[in-house]
Amino acid sequence: MNNNYKIGNVEAIFAISIIMVNRIILNLPYSILENTGTGSLLNLIYIGIIGLLFVLLINKLFKAFPNSDIIDLAEYSGRKYI
C-alpha cells in the first residue's frame, strides 16, 4: 500500500486562492487609509459590518449541516467535481 499523498488541481487552485485572499485582507487597512484618508473610519465600520454578516452567514450554514465540513457544503450548494 502506497501512502503518497498528492494534491490535485482543484486543491492547488483553492490553496493559491486562499493565499491571494489573505494577502488582500492583510493589505486592506493600508489601502483604505491611502485611498480615503479622513473617511477611513466610516469605511472600516462598513467593512466590519460586512465581515460580521459574512461570518453569521457561514455560521448559519454550518448549523444546518452539523456533521459536515466546508467541502460537504460546497458539494451541496454547487456540484461535485470529482
PyMOL Python script that loads the backbone (N, CA, C, O; Angstrom):
from pymol import cmd

cmd.read_pdbstr("""\
ATOM      1  N   MET A   1       0.845  -1.171   0.000  1.00  0.00           N
ATOM      2  CA  MET A   1       0.000   0.000   0.000  1.00  0.00           C
ATOM      3  C   MET A   1       0.891   1.235   0.000  1.00  0.00           C
ATOM      4  O   MET A   1       1.762   1.383   0.857  1.00  0.00           O
ATOM      5  N   ASN A   2       0.671   2.105  -0.951  1.00  0.00           N
ATOM      6  CA  ASN A   2       1.476   3.308  -1.104  1.00  0.00           C
ATOM      7  C   ASN A   2       0.733   4.488  -0.476  1.00  0.00           C
ATOM      8  O   ASN A   2      -0.402   4.780  -0.851  1.00  0.00           O
ATOM      9  N   ASN A   3       1.370   5.156   0.467  1.00  0.00           N
ATOM     10  CA  ASN A   3       0.731   6.262   1.185  1.00  0.00           C
ATOM     11  C   ASN A   3       1.278   7.617   0.754  1.00  0.00           C
ATOM     12  O   ASN A   3       1.450   8.502   1.592  1.00  0.00           O
ATOM     13  N   ASN A   4       1.553   7.795  -0.526  1.00  0.00           N
ATOM     14  CA  ASN A   4       1.980   9.100  -1.019  1.00  0.00           C
ATOM     15  C   ASN A   4       0.749   9.960  -1.253  1.00  0.00           C
ATOM     16  O   ASN A   4      -0.134   9.607  -2.033  1.00  0.00           O
ATOM     17  N   TYR A   5       0.706  11.084  -0.570  1.00  0.00           N
ATOM     18  CA  TYR A   5      -0.428  11.979  -0.704  1.00  0.00           C
ATOM     19  C   TYR A   5      -0.023  13.145  -1.586  1.00  0.00           C
ATOM     20  O   TYR A   5       0.963  13.829  -1.313  1.00  0.00           O
ATOM     21  N   LYS A   6      -0.784  13.366  -2.639  1.00  0.00           N
ATOM     22  CA  LYS A   6      -0.546  14.481  -3.543  1.00  0.00           C
ATOM     23  C   LYS A   6      -1.843  15.265  -3.659  1.00  0.00           C
ATOM     24  O   LYS A   6      -2.934  14.700  -3.582  1.00  0.00           O
ATOM     25  N   ILE A   7      -1.713  16.579  -3.848  1.00  0.00           N
ATOM     26  CA  ILE A   7      -2.920  17.379  -4.034  1.00  0.00           C
ATOM     27  C   ILE A   7      -3.227  17.453  -5.519  1.00  0.00           C
ATOM     28  O   ILE A   7      -2.332  17.407  -6.363  1.00  0.00           O
ATOM     29  N   GLY A   8      -4.488  17.566  -5.811  1.00  0.00           N
ATOM     30  CA  GLY A   8      -4.926  17.652  -7.198  1.00  0.00           C
ATOM     31  C   GLY A   8      -4.984  19.088  -7.669  1.00  0.00           C
ATOM     32  O   GLY A   8      -4.601  20.011  -6.950  1.00  0.00           O
ATOM     33  N   ASN A   9      -5.462  19.261  -8.872  1.00  0.00           N
ATOM     34  CA  ASN A   9      -5.553  20.598  -9.457  1.00  0.00           C
ATOM     35  C   ASN A   9      -6.529  21.487  -8.697  1.00  0.00           C
ATOM     36  O   ASN A   9      -6.253  22.665  -8.471  1.00  0.00           O
ATOM     37  N   VAL A  10      -7.659  20.931  -8.308  1.00  0.00           N
ATOM     38  CA  VAL A  10      -8.671  21.721  -7.610  1.00  0.00           C
ATOM     39  C   VAL A  10      -8.140  22.200  -6.263  1.00  0.00           C
ATOM     40  O   VAL A  10      -8.323  23.360  -5.896  1.00  0.00           O
ATOM     41  N   GLU A  11      -7.483  21.309  -5.530  1.00  0.00           N
ATOM     42  CA  GLU A  11      -6.926  21.695  -4.236  1.00  0.00           C
ATOM     43  C   GLU A  11      -5.834  22.737  -4.387  1.00  0.00           C
ATOM     44  O   GLU A  11      -5.736  23.651  -3.568  1.00  0.00           O
ATOM     45  N   ALA A  12      -5.007  22.616  -5.427  1.00  0.00           N
ATOM     46  CA  ALA A  12      -3.943  23.600  -5.661  1.00  0.00           C
ATOM     47  C   ALA A  12      -4.523  24.964  -6.010  1.00  0.00           C
ATOM     48  O   ALA A  12      -4.019  25.988  -5.548  1.00  0.00           O
ATOM     49  N   ILE A  13      -5.568  24.987  -6.816  1.00  0.00           N
ATOM     50  CA  ILE A  13      -6.208  26.256  -7.181  1.00  0.00           C
ATOM     51  C   ILE A  13      -6.806  26.914  -5.947  1.00  0.00           C
ATOM     52  O   ILE A  13      -6.666  28.123  -5.760  1.00  0.00           O
ATOM     53  N   PHE A  14      -7.474  26.128  -5.100  1.00  0.00           N
ATOM     54  CA  PHE A  14      -8.055  26.696  -3.887  1.00  0.00           C
ATOM     55  C   PHE A  14      -6.982  27.167  -2.910  1.00  0.00           C
ATOM     56  O   PHE A  14      -7.169  28.180  -2.236  1.00  0.00           O
ATOM     57  N   ALA A  15      -5.867  26.455  -2.821  1.00  0.00           N
ATOM     58  CA  ALA A  15      -4.778  26.880  -1.936  1.00  0.00           C
ATOM     59  C   ALA A  15      -4.202  28.218  -2.400  1.00  0.00           C
ATOM     60  O   ALA A  15      -3.940  29.099  -1.581  1.00  0.00           O
ATOM     61  N   ILE A  16      -4.006  28.372  -3.702  1.00  0.00           N
ATOM     62  CA  ILE A  16      -3.497  29.647  -4.232  1.00  0.00           C
ATOM     63  C   ILE A  16      -4.522  30.751  -4.012  1.00  0.00           C
ATOM     64  O   ILE A  16      -4.158  31.881  -3.686  1.00  0.00           O
ATOM     65  N   SER A  17      -5.805  30.431  -4.188  1.00  0.00           N
ATOM     66  CA  SER A  17      -6.849  31.436  -3.959  1.00  0.00           C
ATOM     67  C   SER A  17      -6.877  31.889  -2.503  1.00  0.00           C
ATOM     68  O   SER A  17      -7.058  33.075  -2.229  1.00  0.00           O
ATOM     69  N   ILE A  18      -6.702  30.967  -1.576  1.00  0.00           N
ATOM     70  CA  ILE A  18      -6.685  31.321  -0.158  1.00  0.00           C
ATOM     71  C   ILE A  18      -5.499  32.221   0.151  1.00  0.00           C
ATOM     72  O   ILE A  18      -5.633  33.175   0.917  1.00  0.00           O
ATOM     73  N   ILE A  19      -4.352  31.936  -0.426  1.00  0.00           N
ATOM     74  CA  ILE A  19      -3.178  32.775  -0.212  1.00  0.00           C
ATOM     75  C   ILE A  19      -3.418  34.173  -0.759  1.00  0.00           C
ATOM     76  O   ILE A  19      -3.041  35.156  -0.121  1.00  0.00           O
ATOM     77  N   MET A  20      -4.041  34.281  -1.933  1.00  0.00           N
ATOM     78  CA  MET A  20      -4.311  35.597  -2.513  1.00  0.00           C
ATOM     79  C   MET A  20      -5.309  36.380  -1.675  1.00  0.00           C
ATOM     80  O   MET A  20      -5.138  37.584  -1.482  1.00  0.00           O
ATOM     81  N   VAL A  21      -6.345  35.722  -1.174  1.00  0.00           N
ATOM     82  CA  VAL A  21      -7.339  36.407  -0.340  1.00  0.00           C
ATOM     83  C   VAL A  21      -6.699  36.892   0.954  1.00  0.00           C
ATOM     84  O   VAL A  21      -6.979  38.006   1.396  1.00  0.00           O
ATOM     85  N   ASN A  22      -5.846  36.078   1.567  1.00  0.00           N
ATOM     86  CA  ASN A  22      -5.151  36.513   2.786  1.00  0.00           C
ATOM     87  C   ASN A  22      -4.274  37.720   2.514  1.00  0.00           C
ATOM     88  O   ASN A  22      -4.203  38.631   3.339  1.00  0.00           O
ATOM     89  N   ARG A  23      -3.611  37.743   1.377  1.00  0.00           N
ATOM     90  CA  ARG A  23      -2.768  38.887   1.022  1.00  0.00           C
ATOM     91  C   ARG A  23      -3.610  40.149   0.865  1.00  0.00           C
ATOM     92  O   ARG A  23      -3.210  41.227   1.303  1.00  0.00           O
ATOM     93  N   ILE A  24      -4.768  40.013   0.243  1.00  0.00           N
ATOM     94  CA  ILE A  24      -5.661  41.161   0.060  1.00  0.00           C
ATOM     95  C   ILE A  24      -6.162  41.666   1.411  1.00  0.00           C
ATOM     96  O   ILE A  24      -6.191  42.873   1.649  1.00  0.00           O
ATOM     97  N   ILE A  25      -6.556  40.751   2.294  1.00  0.00           N
ATOM     98  CA  ILE A  25      -7.086  41.148   3.605  1.00  0.00           C
ATOM     99  C   ILE A  25      -6.015  41.832   4.436  1.00  0.00           C
ATOM    100  O   ILE A  25      -6.303  42.810   5.126  1.00  0.00           O
ATOM    101  N   LEU A  26      -4.785  41.336   4.382  1.00  0.00           N
ATOM    102  CA  LEU A  26      -3.725  41.939   5.187  1.00  0.00           C
ATOM    103  C   LEU A  26      -3.311  43.309   4.662  1.00  0.00           C
ATOM    104  O   LEU A  26      -2.841  44.139   5.440  1.00  0.00           O
ATOM    105  N   ASN A  27      -3.470  43.569   3.375  1.00  0.00           N
ATOM    106  CA  ASN A  27      -3.122  44.872   2.808  1.00  0.00           C
ATOM    107  C   ASN A  27      -4.288  45.846   2.818  1.00  0.00           C
ATOM    108  O   ASN A  27      -4.125  46.995   2.408  1.00  0.00           O
ATOM    109  N   LEU A  28      -5.443  45.428   3.268  1.00  0.00           N
ATOM    110  CA  LEU A  28      -6.639  46.259   3.226  1.00  0.00           C
ATOM    111  C   LEU A  28      -6.535  47.534   4.071  1.00  0.00           C
ATOM    112  O   LEU A  28      -6.895  48.598   3.568  1.00  0.00           O
ATOM    113  N   PRO A  29      -6.066  47.491   5.319  1.00  0.00           N
ATOM    114  CA  PRO A  29      -6.022  48.742   6.098  1.00  0.00           C
ATOM    115  C   PRO A  29      -5.138  49.816   5.468  1.00  0.00           C
ATOM    116  O   PRO A  29      -5.490  50.995   5.493  1.00  0.00           O
ATOM    117  N   TYR A  30      -3.999  49.424   4.905  1.00  0.00           N
ATOM    118  CA  TYR A  30      -3.123  50.412   4.264  1.00  0.00           C
ATOM    119  C   TYR A  30      -3.799  51.028   3.048  1.00  0.00           C
ATOM    120  O   TYR A  30      -3.730  52.241   2.850  1.00  0.00           O
ATOM    121  N   SER A  31      -4.444  50.212   2.242  1.00  0.00           N
ATOM    122  CA  SER A  31      -5.087  50.751   1.037  1.00  0.00           C
ATOM    123  C   SER A  31      -6.286  51.632   1.397  1.00  0.00           C
ATOM    124  O   SER A  31      -6.574  52.598   0.690  1.00  0.00           O
ATOM    125  N   ILE A  32      -6.984  51.311   2.483  1.00  0.00           N
ATOM    126  CA  ILE A  32      -8.109  52.158   2.899  1.00  0.00           C
ATOM    127  C   ILE A  32      -7.602  53.529   3.335  1.00  0.00           C
ATOM    128  O   ILE A  32      -8.157  54.554   2.939  1.00  0.00           O
ATOM    129  N   LEU A  33      -6.558  53.549   4.141  1.00  0.00           N
ATOM    130  CA  LEU A  33      -6.020  54.835   4.587  1.00  0.00           C
ATOM    131  C   LEU A  33      -5.456  55.638   3.435  1.00  0.00           C
ATOM    132  O   LEU A  33      -5.568  56.864   3.419  1.00  0.00           O
ATOM    133  N   GLU A  34      -4.860  54.974   2.485  1.00  0.00           N
ATOM    134  CA  GLU A  34      -4.278  55.667   1.341  1.00  0.00           C
ATOM    135  C   GLU A  34      -5.355  56.253   0.442  1.00  0.00           C
ATOM    136  O   GLU A  34      -5.188  57.360  -0.071  1.00  0.00           O
ATOM    137  N   ASN A  35      -6.437  55.550   0.242  1.00  0.00           N
ATOM    138  CA  ASN A  35      -7.466  56.000  -0.698  1.00  0.00           C
ATOM    139  C   ASN A  35      -8.477  56.960  -0.093  1.00  0.00           C
ATOM    140  O   ASN A  35      -8.891  57.911  -0.756  1.00  0.00           O
ATOM    141  N   THR A  36      -8.883  56.733   1.145  1.00  0.00           N
ATOM    142  CA  THR A  36      -9.989  57.521   1.681  1.00  0.00           C
ATOM    143  C   THR A  36      -9.576  58.614   2.653  1.00  0.00           C
ATOM    144  O   THR A  36     -10.293  59.603   2.804  1.00  0.00           O
ATOM    145  N   GLY A  37      -8.452  58.459   3.305  1.00  0.00           N
ATOM    146  CA  GLY A  37      -7.988  59.499   4.221  1.00  0.00           C
ATOM    147  C   GLY A  37      -8.899  59.654   5.417  1.00  0.00           C
ATOM    148  O   GLY A  37      -8.943  58.778   6.280  1.00  0.00           O
ATOM    149  N   THR A  38      -9.640  60.779   5.484  1.00  0.00           N
ATOM    150  CA  THR A  38     -10.443  61.075   6.666  1.00  0.00           C
ATOM    151  C   THR A  38     -11.690  60.194   6.774  1.00  0.00           C
ATOM    152  O   THR A  38     -12.232  60.040   7.869  1.00  0.00           O
ATOM    153  N   GLY A  39     -12.147  59.622   5.685  1.00  0.00           N
ATOM    154  CA  GLY A  39     -13.334  58.772   5.728  1.00  0.00           C
ATOM    155  C   GLY A  39     -13.005  57.317   6.034  1.00  0.00           C
ATOM    156  O   GLY A  39     -13.860  56.440   5.912  1.00  0.00           O
ATOM    157  N   SER A  40     -11.767  57.068   6.430  1.00  0.00           N
ATOM    158  CA  SER A  40     -11.353  55.675   6.645  1.00  0.00           C
ATOM    159  C   SER A  40     -12.076  55.030   7.826  1.00  0.00           C
ATOM    160  O   SER A  40     -12.323  53.824   7.804  1.00  0.00           O
ATOM    161  N   LEU A  41     -12.414  55.795   8.841  1.00  0.00           N
ATOM    162  CA  LEU A  41     -13.120  55.228   9.987  1.00  0.00           C
ATOM    163  C   LEU A  41     -14.495  54.701   9.582  1.00  0.00           C
ATOM    164  O   LEU A  41     -14.893  53.611   9.991  1.00  0.00           O
ATOM    165  N   LEU A  42     -15.215  55.478   8.778  1.00  0.00           N
ATOM    166  CA  LEU A  42     -16.519  55.016   8.305  1.00  0.00           C
ATOM    167  C   LEU A  42     -16.379  53.790   7.411  1.00  0.00           C
ATOM    168  O   LEU A  42     -17.208  52.882   7.476  1.00  0.00           O
ATOM    169  N   ASN A  43     -15.345  53.752   6.582  1.00  0.00           N
ATOM    170  CA  ASN A  43     -15.131  52.600   5.714  1.00  0.00           C
ATOM    171  C   ASN A  43     -14.769  51.362   6.525  1.00  0.00           C
ATOM    172  O   ASN A  43     -15.197  50.259   6.183  1.00  0.00           O
ATOM    173  N   LEU A  44     -13.998  51.518   7.580  1.00  0.00           N
ATOM    174  CA  LEU A  44     -13.661  50.376   8.420  1.00  0.00           C
ATOM    175  C   LEU A  44     -14.891  49.825   9.142  1.00  0.00           C
ATOM    176  O   LEU A  44     -15.038  48.611   9.289  1.00  0.00           O
ATOM    177  N   ILE A  45     -15.761  50.710   9.586  1.00  0.00           N
ATOM    178  CA  ILE A  45     -17.006  50.270  10.216  1.00  0.00           C
ATOM    179  C   ILE A  45     -17.869  49.518   9.197  1.00  0.00           C
ATOM    180  O   ILE A  45     -18.442  48.477   9.516  1.00  0.00           O
ATOM    181  N   TYR A  46     -17.959  50.044   7.978  1.00  0.00           N
ATOM    182  CA  TYR A  46     -18.736  49.413   6.911  1.00  0.00           C
ATOM    183  C   TYR A  46     -18.175  48.034   6.574  1.00  0.00           C
ATOM    184  O   TYR A  46     -18.937  47.076   6.446  1.00  0.00           O
ATOM    185  N   ILE A  47     -16.870  47.918   6.432  1.00  0.00           N
ATOM    186  CA  ILE A  47     -16.240  46.634   6.118  1.00  0.00           C
ATOM    187  C   ILE A  47     -16.400  45.665   7.289  1.00  0.00           C
ATOM    188  O   ILE A  47     -16.583  44.467   7.074  1.00  0.00           O
ATOM    189  N   GLY A  48     -16.332  46.164   8.518  1.00  0.00           N
ATOM    190  CA  GLY A  48     -16.543  45.315   9.681  1.00  0.00           C
ATOM    191  C   GLY A  48     -17.948  44.738   9.729  1.00  0.00           C
ATOM    192  O   GLY A  48     -18.134  43.574  10.084  1.00  0.00           O
ATOM    193  N   ILE A  49     -18.937  45.549   9.373  1.00  0.00           N
ATOM    194  CA  ILE A  49     -20.320  45.072   9.346  1.00  0.00           C
ATOM    195  C   ILE A  49     -20.498  44.015   8.259  1.00  0.00           C
ATOM    196  O   ILE A  49     -21.161  43.002   8.482  1.00  0.00           O
ATOM    197  N   ILE A  50     -19.911  44.243   7.087  1.00  0.00           N
ATOM    198  CA  ILE A  50     -19.998  43.258   6.010  1.00  0.00           C
ATOM    199  C   ILE A  50     -19.312  41.957   6.422  1.00  0.00           C
ATOM    200  O   ILE A  50     -19.834  40.874   6.155  1.00  0.00           O
ATOM    201  N   GLY A  51     -18.158  42.048   7.065  1.00  0.00           N
ATOM    202  CA  GLY A  51     -17.454  40.858   7.538  1.00  0.00           C
ATOM    203  C   GLY A  51     -18.251  40.106   8.580  1.00  0.00           C
ATOM    204  O   GLY A  51     -18.285  38.875   8.569  1.00  0.00           O
ATOM    205  N   LEU A  52     -18.894  40.833   9.484  1.00  0.00           N
ATOM    206  CA  LEU A  52     -19.734  40.200  10.504  1.00  0.00           C
ATOM    207  C   LEU A  52     -20.915  39.474   9.874  1.00  0.00           C
ATOM    208  O   LEU A  52     -21.253  38.365  10.289  1.00  0.00           O
ATOM    209  N   LEU A  53     -21.546  40.089   8.877  1.00  0.00           N
ATOM    210  CA  LEU A  53     -22.642  39.428   8.182  1.00  0.00           C
ATOM    211  C   LEU A  53     -22.172  38.166   7.469  1.00  0.00           C
ATOM    212  O   LEU A  53     -22.888  37.165   7.440  1.00  0.00           O
ATOM    213  N   PHE A  54     -20.975  38.207   6.895  1.00  0.00           N
ATOM    214  CA  PHE A  54     -20.414  37.040   6.228  1.00  0.00           C
ATOM    215  C   PHE A  54     -20.170  35.911   7.230  1.00  0.00           C
ATOM    216  O   PHE A  54     -20.462  34.751   6.942  1.00  0.00           O
ATOM    217  N   VAL A  55     -19.639  36.246   8.396  1.00  0.00           N
ATOM    218  CA  VAL A  55     -19.397  35.241   9.433  1.00  0.00           C
ATOM    219  C   VAL A  55     -20.719  34.658   9.930  1.00  0.00           C
ATOM    220  O   VAL A  55     -20.811  33.450  10.149  1.00  0.00           O
ATOM    221  N   LEU A  56     -21.720  35.478  10.108  1.00  0.00           N
ATOM    222  CA  LEU A  56     -23.032  34.985  10.542  1.00  0.00           C
ATOM    223  C   LEU A  56     -23.657  34.066   9.501  1.00  0.00           C
ATOM    224  O   LEU A  56     -24.309  33.084   9.854  1.00  0.00           O
ATOM    225  N   LEU A  57     -23.462  34.378   8.217  1.00  0.00           N
ATOM    226  CA  LEU A  57     -23.973  33.524   7.156  1.00  0.00           C
ATOM    227  C   LEU A  57     -23.280  32.160   7.176  1.00  0.00           C
ATOM    228  O   LEU A  57     -23.941  31.128   7.062  1.00  0.00           O
ATOM    229  N   ILE A  58     -21.969  32.150   7.319  1.00  0.00           N
ATOM    230  CA  ILE A  58     -21.214  30.892   7.391  1.00  0.00           C
ATOM    231  C   ILE A  58     -21.659  30.098   8.624  1.00  0.00           C
ATOM    232  O   ILE A  58     -21.827  28.881   8.546  1.00  0.00           O
ATOM    233  N   ASN A  59     -21.850  30.775   9.753  1.00  0.00           N
ATOM    234  CA  ASN A  59     -22.286  30.107  10.975  1.00  0.00           C
ATOM    235  C   ASN A  59     -23.666  29.475  10.796  1.00  0.00           C
ATOM    236  O   ASN A  59     -23.910  28.361  11.259  1.00  0.00           O
ATOM    237  N   LYS A  60     -24.556  30.184  10.129  1.00  0.00           N
ATOM    238  CA  LYS A  60     -25.898  29.648   9.891  1.00  0.00           C
ATOM    239  C   LYS A  60     -25.844  28.429   8.978  1.00  0.00           C
ATOM    240  O   LYS A  60     -26.589  27.469   9.177  1.00  0.00           O
ATOM    241  N   LEU A  61     -24.965  28.464   7.980  1.00  0.00           N
ATOM    242  CA  LEU A  61     -24.817  27.302   7.100  1.00  0.00           C
ATOM    243  C   LEU A  61     -24.294  26.088   7.862  1.00  0.00           C
ATOM    244  O   LEU A  61     -24.769  24.971   7.656  1.00  0.00           O
ATOM    245  N   PHE A  62     -23.322  26.305   8.736  1.00  0.00           N
ATOM    246  CA  PHE A  62     -22.769  25.186   9.479  1.00  0.00           C
ATOM    247  C   PHE A  62     -23.754  24.628  10.498  1.00  0.00           C
ATOM    248  O   PHE A  62     -23.693  23.440  10.813  1.00  0.00           O
ATOM    249  N   LYS A  63     -24.655  25.444  11.019  1.00  0.00           N
ATOM    250  CA  LYS A  63     -25.666  24.926  11.944  1.00  0.00           C
ATOM    251  C   LYS A  63     -26.676  24.041  11.220  1.00  0.00           C
ATOM    252  O   LYS A  63     -27.227  23.114  11.815  1.00  0.00           O
ATOM    253  N   ALA A  64     -26.923  24.321   9.939  1.00  0.00           N
ATOM    254  CA  ALA A  64     -27.854  23.500   9.176  1.00  0.00           C
ATOM    255  C   ALA A  64     -27.259  22.140   8.818  1.00  0.00           C
ATOM    256  O   ALA A  64     -27.994  21.185   8.568  1.00  0.00           O
ATOM    257  N   PHE A  65     -25.927  22.051   8.794  1.00  0.00           N
ATOM    258  CA  PHE A  65     -25.235  20.805   8.471  1.00  0.00           C
ATOM    259  C   PHE A  65     -24.281  20.479   9.615  1.00  0.00           C
ATOM    260  O   PHE A  65     -23.094  20.789   9.519  1.00  0.00           O
ATOM    261  N   PRO A  66     -24.759  19.869  10.686  1.00  0.00           N
ATOM    262  CA  PRO A  66     -23.947  19.729  11.900  1.00  0.00           C
ATOM    263  C   PRO A  66     -22.722  18.831  11.767  1.00  0.00           C
ATOM    264  O   PRO A  66     -21.709  19.101  12.413  1.00  0.00           O
ATOM    265  N   ASN A  67     -22.769  17.787  10.968  1.00  0.00           N
ATOM    266  CA  ASN A  67     -21.635  16.868  10.866  1.00  0.00           C
ATOM    267  C   ASN A  67     -20.916  16.994   9.535  1.00  0.00           C
ATOM    268  O   ASN A  67     -20.357  16.012   9.046  1.00  0.00           O
ATOM    269  N   SER A  68     -20.915  18.169   8.943  1.00  0.00           N
ATOM    270  CA  SER A  68     -20.310  18.382   7.635  1.00  0.00           C
ATOM    271  C   SER A  68     -19.169  19.377   7.744  1.00  0.00           C
ATOM    272  O   SER A  68     -19.078  20.144   8.702  1.00  0.00           O
ATOM    273  N   ASP A  69     -18.298  19.350   6.739  1.00  0.00           N
ATOM    274  CA  ASP A  69     -17.234  20.344   6.667  1.00  0.00           C
ATOM    275  C   ASP A  69     -17.500  21.250   5.463  1.00  0.00           C
ATOM    276  O   ASP A  69     -18.544  21.148   4.819  1.00  0.00           O
ATOM    277  N   ILE A  70     -16.551  22.133   5.167  1.00  0.00           N
ATOM    278  CA  ILE A  70     -16.754  23.126   4.121  1.00  0.00           C
ATOM    279  C   ILE A  70     -16.858  22.476   2.748  1.00  0.00           C
ATOM    280  O   ILE A  70     -17.545  22.999   1.871  1.00  0.00           O
ATOM    281  N   ILE A  71     -16.190  21.352   2.548  1.00  0.00           N
ATOM    282  CA  ILE A  71     -16.262  20.668   1.257  1.00  0.00           C
ATOM    283  C   ILE A  71     -17.647  20.067   1.056  1.00  0.00           C
ATOM    284  O   ILE A  71     -18.175  20.094  -0.055  1.00  0.00           O
ATOM    285  N   ASP A  72     -18.239  19.528   2.108  1.00  0.00           N
ATOM    286  CA  ASP A  72     -19.600  18.998   2.006  1.00  0.00           C
ATOM    287  C   ASP A  72     -20.597  20.102   1.681  1.00  0.00           C
ATOM    288  O   ASP A  72     -21.522  19.891   0.897  1.00  0.00           O
ATOM    289  N   LEU A  73     -20.417  21.279   2.279  1.00  0.00           N
ATOM    290  CA  LEU A  73     -21.298  22.405   1.980  1.00  0.00           C
ATOM    291  C   LEU A  73     -21.141  22.854   0.540  1.00  0.00           C
ATOM    292  O   LEU A  73     -22.128  23.189  -0.115  1.00  0.00           O
ATOM    293  N   ALA A  74     -19.912  22.865   0.038  1.00  0.00           N
ATOM    294  CA  ALA A  74     -19.675  23.267  -1.344  1.00  0.00           C
ATOM    295  C   ALA A  74     -20.294  22.268  -2.314  1.00  0.00           C
ATOM    296  O   ALA A  74     -20.855  22.664  -3.336  1.00  0.00           O
ATOM    297  N   GLU A  75     -20.199  20.987  -2.005  1.00  0.00           N
ATOM    298  CA  GLU A  75     -20.817  19.976  -2.852  1.00  0.00           C
ATOM    299  C   GLU A  75     -22.339  20.084  -2.818  1.00  0.00           C
ATOM    300  O   GLU A  75     -22.999  19.844  -3.829  1.00  0.00           O
ATOM    301  N   TYR A  76     -22.892  20.439  -1.679  1.00  0.00           N
ATOM    302  CA  TYR A  76     -24.338  20.592  -1.582  1.00  0.00           C
ATOM    303  C   TYR A  76     -24.821  21.814  -2.363  1.00  0.00           C
ATOM    304  O   TYR A  76     -25.843  21.747  -3.045  1.00  0.00           O
ATOM    305  N   SER A  77     -24.102  22.915  -2.269  1.00  0.00           N
ATOM    306  CA  SER A  77     -24.541  24.142  -2.918  1.00  0.00           C
ATOM    307  C   SER A  77     -24.217  24.184  -4.401  1.00  0.00           C
ATOM    308  O   SER A  77     -24.939  24.810  -5.178  1.00  0.00           O
ATOM    309  N   GLY A  78     -23.146  23.528  -4.796  1.00  0.00           N
ATOM    310  CA  GLY A  78     -22.760  23.531  -6.195  1.00  0.00           C
ATOM    311  C   GLY A  78     -22.903  22.154  -6.788  1.00  0.00           C
ATOM    312  O   GLY A  78     -23.996  21.593  -6.866  1.00  0.00           O
ATOM    313  N   ARG A  79     -21.785  21.628  -7.200  1.00  0.00           N
ATOM    314  CA  ARG A  79     -21.792  20.272  -7.727  1.00  0.00           C
ATOM    315  C   ARG A  79     -20.518  19.573  -7.297  1.00  0.00           C
ATOM    316  O   ARG A  79     -19.571  20.210  -6.836  1.00  0.00           O
ATOM    317  N   LYS A  80     -20.503  18.296  -7.446  1.00  0.00           N
ATOM    318  CA  LYS A  80     -19.339  17.523  -7.063  1.00  0.00           C
ATOM    319  C   LYS A  80     -18.374  17.478  -8.254  1.00  0.00           C
ATOM    320  O   LYS A  80     -18.754  17.063  -9.348  1.00  0.00           O
ATOM    321  N   TYR A  81     -17.138  17.903  -8.039  1.00  0.00           N
ATOM    322  CA  TYR A  81     -16.169  17.980  -9.128  1.00  0.00           C
ATOM    323  C   TYR A  81     -15.513  16.635  -9.415  1.00  0.00           C
ATOM    324  O   TYR A  81     -15.197  16.329 -10.565  1.00  0.00           O
ATOM    325  N   ILE A  82     -15.310  15.845  -8.390  1.00  0.00           N
ATOM    326  CA  ILE A  82     -14.568  14.594  -8.578  1.00  0.00           C
ATOM    327  C   ILE A  82     -15.497  13.411  -8.500  1.00  0.00           C
ATOM    328  O   ILE A  82     -15.056  12.270  -8.634  1.00  0.00           O
TER     329      ILE A  82
END
""", "prot")
cmd.dss("prot")
cmd.show_as("cartoon", "prot")
cmd.util.cbc("prot")
cmd.orient("prot")
